[in-house]
Amino acid sequence: MNSIFNLEGKIALITGGAGVLGSNFANVLAKQGVIVGIVSQSLEKAESTVKAIEANGGKGFAVQANVLNKEELEKIKDFIVEKYGRLDILINAAGGNMPGATIQPDQAIYDMKSDDLQKVIDLNIIGTMLPSQVFLRTFCETEIRKYYQHFFCFGTKAFNESCGLFCFKSGNRQLYTMDGG
């Protein structure tokens, strides 16, 4: 996947990076020379994903965190800034669903479990917002203004429209929503 964008040596962090979606993002980025950080609640799964990346010639690191725990995310931010001096790419791929939060064909709305639905909402919305808050600060505070740096938010359409894609060049901050607005 060669393109006009050179990602060689960029530092990426992928929440949910050990999952199906996140690990595929990680593999594609690693093939482009990106050093990929894998965030997972399971350090074993994150390490396994990094081993697979390294087996294909890529570089990566594994970190354990719950995307709903801001203190854990702050520790990861501090680790990345200390080790690499910057973060170039964030992909929020953590998310999911659970049976109690969905309605099966033989069920009605009153069969949905509100506690399960709240867990899904927290994971998919708050679990995207908290990493975005923590790591966007890193983009703004580090001296990386010579290059375009990308901040990706994946999640619900409503959240993408309010969060969007932030690009930095020469100290100017511009906001682009995922739908190009």
C-alpha positions as CSV (number, residue, x, y, z in Angstrom):
1,M,0.0,0.0,0.0
2,N,2.3,2.8,-1.2
3,S,0.9,6.2,-1.2
4,I,1.9,9.9,-1.3
5,F,1.9,9.9,2.5
6,N,5.1,8.7,4.2
7,L,4.3,7.2,7.6
8,E,7.7,5.7,8.2
9,G,8.7,6.2,11.8
10,K,5.4,7.7,12.9
11,I,4.1,6.6,16.4
12,A,0.5,5.2,16.5
13,L,-1.7,4.1,19.3
14,I,-4.7,1.9,18.8
15,T,-7.2,1.4,21.5
16,G,-8.8,-2.0,21.1
17,G,-5.7,-2.9,19.0
18,A,-5.8,-6.6,19.9
19,G,-9.3,-6.9,18.5
20,V,-10.3,-7.8,14.9
21,L,-10.7,-4.2,13.7
22,G,-7.8,-2.7,15.7
23,S,-5.3,-5.4,14.8
24,N,-6.0,-5.0,11.1
25,F,-5.4,-1.3,11.4
26,A,-2.2,-2.1,13.3
27,N,-0.9,-4.5,10.6
28,V,-1.6,-2.1,7.8
29,L,0.2,0.8,9.6
30,A,3.1,-1.5,10.6
31,K,3.7,-2.4,7.0
32,Q,4.0,1.3,6.3
33,G,6.8,1.6,8.9
34,V,4.6,3.0,11.7
35,I,5.6,2.0,15.3
36,V,2.3,0.7,16.5
37,G,1.1,0.8,20.2
38,I,-1.5,-1.8,21.0
39,V,-3.9,-0.9,23.9
40,S,-5.9,-3.8,25.3
41,Q,-7.5,-4.7,28.6
42,S,-5.5,-7.9,28.2
43,L,-1.8,-7.4,28.2
44,E,-1.4,-11.0,26.8
45,K,-3.6,-10.2,23.8
46,A,-1.8,-6.9,23.2
47,E,1.6,-8.7,23.4
48,S,0.4,-11.4,21.0
49,T,-0.7,-8.8,18.5
50,V,2.7,-7.1,18.8
51,K,4.5,-10.4,18.3
52,A,2.5,-10.9,15.0
53,I,3.4,-7.4,13.9
54,E,7.1,-8.1,14.6
55,A,7.0,-11.5,12.9
56,N,6.0,-9.6,9.7
57,G,8.9,-7.1,10.1
58,G,7.0,-4.3,11.9
59,K,7.6,-2.6,15.2
60,G,5.2,-2.2,18.1
61,F,4.6,-2.1,21.8
62,A,1.9,-3.5,24.0
63,V,0.2,-1.6,26.8
64,Q,-2.6,-2.6,29.1
65,A,-5.5,-0.2,29.9
66,N,-9.2,0.2,30.2
67,V,-10.4,2.9,27.9
68,L,-12.9,4.0,30.6
69,N,-10.0,4.7,33.1
70,K,-8.5,8.1,32.4
71,E,-5.6,7.5,34.9
72,E,-4.5,4.4,33.0
73,L,-4.7,6.3,29.7
74,E,-2.6,9.2,31.3
75,K,0.1,6.6,32.2
76,I,0.2,5.4,28.6
77,K,0.5,9.0,27.4
78,D,3.4,9.6,29.8
79,F,5.1,6.4,28.7
80,I,4.8,7.3,25.0
81,V,6.0,10.9,25.5
82,E,9.0,9.6,27.6
83,K,10.0,6.9,25.1
84,Y,9.1,8.4,21.8
85,G,8.7,12.2,22.5
86,R,5.4,12.4,20.6
87,L,2.3,10.6,19.4
88,D,1.4,11.0,15.7
89,I,-1.7,8.8,15.2
90,L,-4.5,7.7,17.5
91,I,-7.1,5.2,16.4
92,N,-10.0,4.5,18.8
93,A,-11.0,1.0,17.8
94,A,-12.1,-0.2,21.3
95,G,-15.8,-0.9,21.4
96,G,-18.3,-3.7,21.4
97,N,-21.8,-4.9,22.2
98,M,-23.3,-7.5,24.5
99,P,-26.4,-9.7,24.2
100,G,-28.4,-7.9,26.9
101,A,-28.1,-4.6,25.1
102,T,-29.6,-5.9,21.9
103,I,-33.1,-7.0,21.0
104,Q,-33.3,-10.5,19.4
105,P,-36.0,-11.3,16.8
106,D,-38.1,-13.1,19.5
107,Q,-37.8,-10.1,22.0
108,A,-39.3,-6.7,22.5
109,I,-37.8,-3.4,23.7
110,Y,-38.8,-4.2,27.3
111,D,-36.5,-7.3,27.2
112,M,-33.4,-5.2,26.8
113,K,-31.3,-4.9,29.9
114,S,-30.6,-1.3,30.7
115,D,-27.5,-2.1,32.7
116,D,-26.0,-3.9,29.7
117,L,-27.0,-1.1,27.4
118,Q,-25.3,1.4,29.7
119,K,-22.1,-0.7,29.6
120,V,-22.2,-0.6,25.8
121,I,-22.8,3.1,25.6
122,D,-20.0,3.7,28.1
123,L,-17.6,1.6,26.1
124,N,-18.4,3.0,22.7
125,I,-18.9,6.6,23.5
126,I,-17.0,7.4,26.7
127,G,-14.3,4.8,25.7
128,T,-13.7,6.9,22.6
129,M,-14.0,10.3,24.2
130,L,-11.6,9.7,27.1
131,P,-8.6,8.5,24.9
132,S,-9.4,11.4,22.6
133,Q,-9.2,13.9,25.5
134,V,-6.0,12.4,26.8
135,F,-4.1,11.9,23.6
136,L,-5.3,15.1,21.8
137,R,-3.5,17.0,24.5
138,T,-0.3,15.2,23.5
139,F,-0.7,16.3,19.9
140,C,-1.2,19.9,21.0
141,E,1.7,19.9,23.5
142,T,4.5,18.2,21.6
143,E,6.6,20.0,19.0
144,I,5.4,18.2,15.9
145,R,4.1,21.1,13.9
146,K,6.3,20.6,10.8
147,Y,4.2,17.8,9.6
148,Y,0.5,17.0,9.3
149,Q,-0.5,14.9,12.2
150,H,-3.7,13.1,12.3
151,F,-6.2,12.4,15.1
152,F,-8.7,9.8,14.2
153,C,-12.0,9.2,16.0
154,F,-14.0,6.1,15.2
155,G,-17.3,5.6,16.8
156,T,-20.8,6.8,16.3
157,K,-21.6,9.2,13.5
158,A,-22.8,11.8,16.0
159,F,-19.5,11.6,18.0
160,N,-17.4,11.7,14.8
161,E,-19.2,14.9,13.7
162,S,-18.4,16.6,17.0
163,C,-14.8,15.2,17.3
164,G,-13.7,14.7,13.8
165,L,-10.2,14.7,12.3
166,F,-7.7,17.2,13.6
167,C,-4.7,18.2,11.4
168,F,-1.8,20.3,12.5
169,K,0.6,22.1,10.2
170,S,3.0,24.8,11.2
171,G,1.2,25.4,14.4
172,N,-2.2,26.0,12.8
173,R,-5.0,23.8,14.0
174,Q,-7.8,22.9,11.7
175,L,-10.8,20.7,12.4
176,Y,-12.2,18.4,9.7
177,T,-15.1,16.1,10.5
178,M,-15.0,12.6,9.2
179,D,-17.6,13.5,6.6
180,G,-15.3,16.2,5.2
181,G,-17.0,19.2,6.9
